[in-house]
């Protein structure tokens, strides 16, 4: 399960994102970040796409398909057998169809509670 990076301390976040099993990449367009993916090599056979996303202003322009193909290529560069990608109802409405066109298939449909941050928690994150 993906960690809620916003709630990690800076030190814990650094350990997570700079670990030897992680591969995080950012898509820059004209120098501005517009998308990213975060891969976690769980073991020698499996890579999880922990996070994958685009900024709203570039959605629908083909960048998502391109970035997904880059994430898949990066995952398979480690000679793995399985790529796990989890999606949820908060994703873009076209996300599942794009994932399926890329070769992913639905293996489970799980209801999970969403944890909302209180205004105080959000403020503490922004002000640290």
KAKAKA-V724706 format. One line per field, one symbol per residue. phi: phi as a letter, one per 40 degrees, with the letter a starting at -180 (. if undefined). burial: + if it has 24 or more other C-alpha atoms within 12 Angstrom, else -. A space follows every 50 residues. Layout:
BEGIN
phi = ???
burial = ???
END
This chain:
BEGIN
phi = .cccdccccdcccccccbccccbbbbcbbfgbcbaabbbbccacbbbbcc baabcdcbcgbgccccccccccccccccfcbabbbbbacccddcddcccc cchcbcbabbcbccccccdccccccccc
burial = ---------------++----++++++------+++++++++----++++ ++++--------++++++-+++-+++-+---++++++-------++-++- ----------------------------
END
